[in-house]
Amino acid sequence: MIGSIITAWKSAGRQEVAARLAVDGEEPGLTRSNFLRAVTVGVLSAGVVASAGRAMAARSSVIAPVTDLDKLYDVWQARFNAADLDGLVDLYVSDVTYVNPDGKEMVGQARVREDFQGLLALKPQIVLRDRRHLVYRDTALTTNHWTLTMKGENGASQELTGGGIEVMRKQADGGWRYIIDDASRSAR
C-alpha cells in the first residue's frame, strides 16, 4: 500500500498531492503528519476496496438458484452425489431447521454444513425416490424416500434407507430452498 502512495505521489505530481495533503496552517509537502494522513487515507481506501472486492467475489460465485420445484430434488441429489458441499448447503435458508438421519436437530446452515461435511467424506451415493410435494403459494411440503449406499469399514458396500419430510419456501431470488428438512423418517 505504501508503494501505491509513493506511485500516486510521483504520478500525480508532488505539488498537486502536497496541496491535497496540506491542512490549513501546515506546510505543504511530504511532512510526517501529511505522510501519516496519506497512509490513513490509503488504509481506509484499501479497506473499502477490499470489502467491495469480497462483496463482488461473493456475488460472482453465487450458485444459481433452483427455480423449478420439480427439479429441486434432482439438484439436491446431484450435488450430494458429487460431494458439492457449497452447492448443497446453498439449497438451505440461513436459519434452516435440519434433522439428520440420526434424529439430531440442528439449526442454521453452519450446522448443516458440519453434518454433511462428515457424511460426504465417506463418499456416499443417494437416490431419492417417491418424491411428492404439496404447494401453497410460496411454500411447499415435500416427502421422499431415500437409499444411501457407501463403503463400510471393511470395504463392503452398505445400504441405508430412510425418508424425508421437508418444507421449502420460494425465496426473493426465485429459488426454492429448504426451511425445514427432516431426514430422520424411516422408509416404508
Salt bridges, closest charged atoms under 4 A:
GLU16 OE2 - ARG20 NH2 2.54
GLU26 OE2 - ARG37 NH2 3.45
ASP70 OD1 - HIS133 NE2 3.05
ASP74 OD1 - ARG131 NH1 2.42
ASP86 OD1 - ARG113 NH1 2.96
ASP90 OD2 - ARG177 NH2 3.60
GLU114 OE1 - ARG111 NE 3.73
ASP130 OD2 - HIS145 ND1 3.13
ASP173 OD2 - ARG177 NH2 3.00
ASP182 OD2 - ARG185 NH2 2.55
